[in-house]
Amino acid sequence: MRKLQSLFKHRFGPLAVLALILFTLSFITRLTLFIISWPNLELSFLKLLGIFFIGFFYDIIVWSFFAIPVAFYCWLMKDSWYQKKWQRIPLFFLFFLITLILVLNVGGEIIFWDEFNVRYNFIAVDYLVYTTEVIGNIMESYNIPLIGTAVAIATVAVLFLVRKKLTASQELSMRFGKRTLFFFGFMLLPLAGYFLVNNRIKNSSNNNYVNELGGNGIYEFGSAFWNNEIEYSKFYVTRNDTANFKILRNMLQAPNATFNNDPLSIERQIKSDSPEHTWNVVLISVESFSGDYLKRFGNKENITPYLDSLIPHGLWFDQFYASGTRTVRGLEALSMGIPPTPGQSIVRRPDNDDMFTMGSVLKTKGYDVHYIYGGNSFFDNMGKYFSNSGYTVLDQRDIPDSLVHLTTAWGCDDEAAFNYTLQQCDKSFNSNKPFFNHIMTVSNHRPYIYPEGRIDIDPKYQSIQGAVKYTDYAINKFIKEAQQKPWFNNTLFVIVSDHCSKSAGKTDLPVNRYHIPCIIYAPQLVKPAIESRLVSQIDLAPTILGLMNLNYTSRFFGYDVYNMTPGNERAFISTYQDMGYVKDGKLVILSPQQKVQQFKPDFTTGANVQMAGSAELINEAIAWYQGASFQYKTGRYKSVKQVKP
């Protein structure tokens, strides 16, 4: 005990006080998340030790970062000042700020875990950037006065408990030279933590909950912040580019496709043997819309009555899989038809001007092309990306107030966006122009509120079930009103999710958490059918254009499902680090540090059983992911009129 007390009675004693605070709060956070996750944990004694000992290792690294300003203060404050009572004011103020952040983090991590079942990641980074939507969402979803009061009381209580330990450092002197040696010795720790440690050390188990619990949310936040894009060629297993593109060109070969002469390109001419159809397209990408919300996939809550009723009347994709876990990843797949690349979605990256998209193709065909969003398109860089890639962006600022029934931090109600879309369809039709309108809904977001009187779930309960059912209601209302329009019989209505509402599971890439609904409804144009083959989100754009018999130059990595070689069906699923390739009932996962694993996935539970790797399947996975990164990095995924030599 005396040795422990001596840590505080030292010129750099505040570092020990900070360690006591941070380690205690981190332990409380980890223990709370451990209890919450208990039903999903597959524990052994070693895994239990891993959670808390590896977690403690990350806590030390985080402590070393937070301790830097405290160490500077203890180093630079001269002895004659440091031992004065007034010196306690700046010292306590510094600790108040740090402790406030740490206490807020405890609540933030628990809330984030409840929503996403993971520590902080790219989503949390985005939430920090887009403060208008996020702060507004928090204000609408939680009792902020109560939470703020609790945080303030907890912060003051922590400081009260450590007050004597914090002032104990004033009792001893230390010359500047000795302080300098101590300071620079200490600084070796955060430097080592920055350059030698990464967030993959915690991944010691096949159970994702165990791995996440062994991490530290603050460290994970920093890792996501600094890794906006992960260089594929540097961190992942690679093969010769020529060999990769030989695989890709072979798998993308189709009866109506003719490739160019560049062996490092997938550019090909799509030529139909039937006349082109100048059909209108309305693509509705629904926010956080999991497949298991539908009755067809076992849901008993009757929260998607309209979409369930629509299945027998449209082209329904039974095994349709999202590429990622974020809206921007879904928008990337739906617009660009490209597999996910490590790091952030291309939608969020700086070099994403003039990309090859479904919109850019249809624009060259004379279409009015719109991206319509009920919120502010600044969020997630959507406005910049779409406006520079063939679309005219229309968002909440363009929607007349007369159409709006309710607004939240995320934007206006879905009915308002759909009614505004009807106006845009009418406008294009009256101008004798075909149209492509891509709509992104917003209502299926916390705080899960919507206009009253629409459905049988009261919005005051703020339930995700209510938000889902309201979106289903709004889509039904939109289709019924469109049926009265002269352009209805010449329009494809495509309803698809951007991603599932929850993506985390017991395994790193639980396949069932990427299963989403997709239907093409056009009673006068497309025969109803159940498409039971495996289909990826990146296949939707080329499949739609294929149904229309369009002739165009393609750079899509996606298939036209009805013109692909049988047996080539595959899907791509990903986090920002792990790249999954699903084919023939198997799952290959490519991870940083050139790690490759193969599993037998359970498409119902999401469990993955590791198995011996197939060289052919692994080479295909590498070809798709390395090829996509290569095409993007070399500018070969720009629109057809602009490409680097």
N, C-alpha and C positions, 0 to 999 in steps of 0.2 A: 504493500500500500504506500509506504514511504517513497519507493522508487517511482510509483505512479504519480504521487504528488510532486515529485521533483521535476517531472516533465512540464508541469505548469509553472513552477518557480524557476523559469528560465527566460532569457530575453526573447526567445522565439517560442515561449510557452503558448501564445495564442494559436500557433499551428496545431498544437495538441488539443486545444479547446475545440478548434474547428473540426479536427478529426473525430472527437467525441460526438459532436453534434451530427456531422454528416454520416458517420458509421451507424449511429443509432437510428436516424431517420431512414437511412437506406435499408437497414435490417427490418424496421417496421413495415416499410413499403414491400420488401420482398416477402416477408411473412404473410402480409395481407393478400398479396397476389397468389401466393402459394395456397392459401386457404380457399380463395375464390376458385382456383384452377384444380382443386383436388380431384374432382371426378374425371378429369382428362389426363391426369398424370399417370405415367407408367413407371413406378419408382422401384429402385433397388437402393441398397445402402450407399453404393458408389455414386449413383445419380443424386441422391440426397446430399452427399458431401459436395458433389460438383456444383449444385445449385448455390450453396452458401459459401463455399471456399472460392470457387471461381468468381462468384458474385462479389466476394470481399476483395478479390484482386482488382476487379474493375472499380470498386468503391475507392480503393487506394489511388488509382489513377485519376479519378474524378476529384478526389480530395486534393491531389497535388495541383490540379488546375485552379481550383477555387482558392487554394492557399497562396497563389502567386501575389495578389495584391496585399495580403496580410504579411507575407514575407518581406515585400518591399517596404511596407510601413515599419516593421520591426528593424529592418536593416538601416534605413535612412534616418529614422528619428534619433537625434542625438541624446545621449544619456541624461544630460541635465534637464532636458525637456520631458523625456519619456517617463521619468519618475515623478513628474508633477501630477497633481490630481486633475487638472484641466485636460490632461492628455486622454483621460478616459472618455471624454465626449466624442472625439473623432474615432477612437477605437471601437466604442460601443455602436456608433452610427454605422461604421463599416460592417460590424458583425450583424447589426440589425438588417441591413440590406441583403447580406449573404444568407442569413437564416430565413428571411422572408422568402427568398427564391427557393430555398430548400424545402420549406414547409409547403409552399404553393406546389412544388413539384410532387410532393407526396399525393396531394389530392388530384393533381393533373394526371399522374401516372395511373392511378386507380380508375379514374374516369375513362382515360384512353384505353386501358386494358379491357374495361367493360364493353367498350364499343368495338375494339378491333382485335382483342386477345393477343396483343403483342406489346413490346416496349415501343417507345417513340421511334418513328421512321420518317420516310419522306412526307407522309401525310402531316405529321406534326410540324415539319419544316414549312410546308405550304401554309399551314394554319398560322404560323408566325408571320409569313409574308403578306397574306391576304387578311389583314386585321379587320377590315370593315365587316366582311361576311362572318368571320369567326367570332369576333367580339359580340356582334349582334346576335349570332346564334347562341352563344353562351348566355347572354342576357335574357334571351327568350326561353331558354331551356332550364335554367337553374335559378335558385333563390340567391342572387348575388349578395344582397345585404347580409343574409345569414352566413354565407360562405366567407365573405370578407371579414365579418366580425370574428368568426371562428379562427381564421388564418391569423389575424392580428393578435388575438388572445394567445394562440399557440406560440407565435413568434416571441411575444413578450415573456411568456412563461418559460420558454427555453432559455432566453437570455437571463432571466431571473435565477434560474437554477445554476447557471454557469458563471454568474457574476464574480464570485470570489476567485474562481480558477482563472478567470480572464484578467483580473487585476493583480494576480500573484506574480505575473511577469515583471511588475514594477519593482519588485523587492531586490533584484540583483542587477548589477551593472555588467556591461560587456563592451570592450573597446571596439572602435570602428574596424580595425584590421581583423579582429577575431570574428566580428559580425559579418564581414565581407566573405571570409572563408566559409562560414556557416551558410550564408545566403547562396553562394555559388555552388556549394555542395548540395544544398537542397534543390537547386534549379536543375540538377542533372536528372531528377526524378520526372518532372513533367516533360522534359525534353525526350527522355527515353520513352515515356508514355506516348508522346506524339509520334515519334519516328519508328518505334519498334512494336507497338501494340496495335491490334486491329480488333474489330468487333466479331471476328470469326473464331477467336479462341474459345468462346463459350459454347460453340457447337460440338458438344461431346456426345450427344445422344440422338437417336432417331425420333425422339419425341420432341416436337417443336416447343411445347410448353416448358419442358425442362430446360431447353436451351435459352429461351427467352427469360426465364426466371433467373438464370445464371448471369444475365447481363445487368447493365445499369442504364436506366432510361436516359439520363443526362448524357452519358457517353454515346448511346445509340443516336441521340438527337444530333450530337456533334458530328458523328460519322456520316449520317445522312446529309447533313448540311454541306460537308466538304466533298461529298462524292456525288455531285449532280449527274455526272456521266462517268461510267466505268469503262475504261478502254478494253475492248474485248481481247485484242491481240496481246495485251500485257498480262491480263489476269486469268484468261480462260484457255483451255486446251485448244490448240489450233492445228490445222492441216494446210497443205499447199492450196493456194487460192484456185489454181487451175483445176485441181482434183475436186474441190468443193463445187465449182460451177458446172463441172461435168455432171455431177450428181443432180444439181438443181435443174439444169436444162433438161435432163432426162426425166425428172419427176414432173416438171411443168409442161412437158411436151403434150400437145393436144391436137386433135384432128384439124382444128381451125387456127393453129398457131404456127408461125414461121419465125424462127429466131434470126437475129442479125449475125454478123460475122465475128463480133467481139467475143472471145471465149470467156471473158470476165464480166459478162453482162447477161441479164435475163430479159432484156428488151426483145419483144417479139410483136409481129403484126398479127392481130386477131381479125380473121376474115370469115364472115358467116356466109353460108350458101343459101341463106334465105333473106328476104327484104328486111331492112331495119324497121323497127317499131319506134315511132316517136311518142313513147309513153311518158307521162308525167310520173315523178317519183316523190313520195312523201316518206321520209325516213324518220321514225320516232325512236330516239335512243332514250330509254327510261332509266332514271337514276336508281342505282343500287337495287336491281330487280332480280332476285334469286330465282332459280328454277323451282326450288322447293316451296315457293309461294303458291304455285298452281296446283289445282286439284289433280291434274294429270300426273303430277310427280308426288302425290301422296298427301298434299295439304288438306286438312279437314276443317279449316276455318272459313272457307267460302269467301276469301278476300280478293279473288280475281274472277268473279262470275262472268264478266264480259269476255275476257280473253279465253277462259275455259270454253265458253260457248262458240267462240270464233274458230277454234281449232279444226272442226270438221269442214269448214268452209274456206280454208286457205291452204297454202303450202307451208306446212308445219315442220320445223327441224327438231327432231326428237333428241339428238345428241349434239347440241350446239354449245361450244365452249368459249368463254371469254379469254382474252390474252393476258389480262392482268387484274389488279385489285383496285385500280383508280379510274376515275372518269376520264382523265387525260389519256390513259392507256387504252381505254375502250374507244375513245374518239380517234386515236392514232390508228387502231386496227380497222375501224369502220371506214375511215376516210382514205387511208394510205394503203391498206391491204398488205402490211408489212409485219413480220414477226417482231416481238418486243426486243429491244436492244438493252444491254445492262445499264442501270442507272435510271435517270428520269425518262419519261416519255419524250419523244421528239417534239411533241406539242409544246413542251416546256423549255426546250433548248434554244440557245441564241441563234444558231445557224439552221433555221427551219423555214426560210423564205422560199416561195415558189416551189413547193414540194409537189410531187406527182400524186394526185388525189382523184377520187371519184368526181369531185366537183370540177377539177381542171379538165377532165375528159369531157364531161357533159357541157361545160362552157364552150369548148371548141365545136360542139354540135349545135350551138345556138340557143342553149337553155338559159333561162334565168336561174341562177344558183344562189341559194340563201342558206346561211346558218342562223337559226333562230333560237335564242336562249332567253329564258324568263328572268335571268339574273343579269349581273354586270359581267360582260364578256372579258373584262380585264382579269377576272378570276382565272387562275390556271393558264394565263397567256392565251386563252381561246381566241379572243378577238384578233390579236396580232397574227396568230398562226392561220386561222381560216381566211382572214381578209387578204393575206399574202399568198394564198394557195388556191385561188379560183373562186372564192365565195364572197358574197356580200353579207356582212355580219349585221344582224338586227337583234337588239337585246332589250332589256327592260326599259331602257331610256327611250326606245322607239315605240313601245306599246302604249297606246292612248290610255289615260286614266279611266276613261269610260268603260274599258273592258276589264279593269282590274277589280276583283272582289276582295282580295286579301294580299298583303305582302309580309314577308319575313326577311331576315337578314340575307337569305339566299336568293330572294327575288319574288316575283309575283306568282299567283296561283297558276296551275297548269291550264285551267280553262281560259285564262287571259291569253296565254301563249298560243293555245290552239285556235282561239277565235281570231287572233292577229294573223296566224298562219292562213286561215281561210281567206282573209282579206288579201294576203299576198298571192294566193293561188288565183283568186278572182282577177286581181290586177294583171297577172301574167297572161291568163286566159283571154282577157279582154284586149290585150296587146298582141294576140295571136302568137304567143311564144310558149313553148313547152317549159315546164319548170321542174326544178329539183330543190325541195325544201327539206333540210335536215334540222329537226327540232330536238333540243335537249331539255328534258323535264327537270324540275327542281323540287317538287313537293315531297318526295320520299327522302327527306333530310330532317334531322333534328331541327326544330322542336316538334316535327310531325303534326303541324296544325294546318288546317284547310278550311274553306268556307263551310259554314254551318248548313245543315239541311240537305246535304247531298247524299249521304250514305247513312247507314244505321249504326255507325260508330261515332260517338260524340267526340269532336276534336279536342275538347277540354282534357281528355285522358292522355293526349299526346303519345299515342301508341304507334309503333311502326306498322301494325296491322291496319290501323285506320288510314295511314298515309298511303299504303299500298292500295287499299280498296278505293280511296279517293282518286288516285292516278288511273286505276282501272275504269272508274266512273267517267273521268274526264276524257279518256281515250274513246270510250263508248259514245259519249256525247259528240265528240269531234267527228267520228266516222258517220254517225247518223246525220249530222248537219251537212257533211260532205256529200252524202248520198243525194241530197237535193240539188246539188250543183251540176251544171252541164258538163263539167270536166271529169266527173267522178268515174264514169265508165272507161275512161282512158288513163286511169291513174293506178299505179302500184302503191299500196300502203304497206310499209315495212315497219314492224314493231319488234324491237330488240332491246335487250338490256346492255348497259355499259359494263357492268360487273356485278358480282354478288354483293349482298349487304354485309356479309362477314366472310372474310377470306382465310382467316387463320384456323388451324386445326392441330391435331396431334402430330402431324408430319409437316415437313417443310412446304410441300406442295400437295395439299389434299385435293385430288381431282374433283371431288364432288362440290367443292367450294368455288368452282369455276363454271359450273353447269348453269346456263342461262336460257331463257326462252327466246325464240325467234320465229316469226311468222310473216309470210308475204300474202297479203289479202288484196285480191283484185278479181271479183267474181266474173267479170266479163273478159278477163285477159289470161288468168292463170288457173289451171285446173286444181281443185283441192287434192291434196295428197299428204301422206306422212313420210317425210324423208328420214329414214332410220340410220343412215350412214353417219360416221363421225365427221363433223364439220367445225372448222375453226372460225372465229370471228373475222379473221382476215380474208375469208373466202366470200363474205357477203357481197362486197362491192363488185368483184368480177362476175359473181353469179347473177346479180341483178342486171348487169350490162349484157351478160350472155342471154338471159331471158328476152332481152330487147333486140337480140341479133345485131348488136352494134359492131361496126368495124372501127378499130382504133389501134394505136400503138400502146402496148401494155408494158408497164414495169411492175405490176403487182406481183407479190410473192404468193398471193392467194389464188386458189383454184376457182374456175367456173365449174361448180360441182357437177353440172350436167355435160361437161366436155372434158372430164379428167380421166386418166387411166385408172381402171378399177384396181383396187388394192393400194392406191397411193394415199388414201384418206389418213389424215393426221391432225393433231391440234397442238397449239402452243399455249402453255400456261407459265406464269412467271411471278416472282416478286422482283424487287429492284436488283437483286443479286443472283438468285437462282433461276435458271432458264430451263423449263421443262418441255420435253418433246413426247407426245403421246401418240403411239401407233401400235396397232395389232395387239391391244390389251396390255401394252408395256409402257413404262415411263422412264425416260432417260433424263437425268438432271445434271446440267452443267453448272458448276459453281466456281467462284474465285479460287486462286491457287491451283489452277489446272485440275480441279477435282471433277471426276466423272463417276456417277452411280447409276445403276439401273434397278428398277423396282417392278413388282407386280402390283398395280394399284387396284384398290377396291373402289369402284365407281359409285358405290352407295354410301359407304362409311368414310371414305377418304383415307383409309389405312394403306400404308405402303409396305410391302414385304420385299426386302432386298434380294436380288437374284444376280446370277452371273451375267455379265454384260455381253451383248451381241455387238461384234465389231461393225457389222453392217448398219445396225440401228444407231449406234453411237456416231458413226461417220455421217449418217444422214442428219442427225441433230446438230453436229458441228457445222455441216454445210449450210443448213438453214440459218443458224444464228451468226456464224462468222460471215456468211454471205450477206446477210441483212446489214450487219455493221459495216462491212466493206462498201456496199452500195451507198450507204448513207455518208460515210466518211469521205468517199471519193467524189461525191456530187452526182452520182449516177441515179439518185432518186429525186432529182429535180424534175420539174415538168418537162415534157418532151422537147419543147422549143429551146430550153436552156440546159445544157449539160456540159460538164468539164470534159476536155479531150482525154 
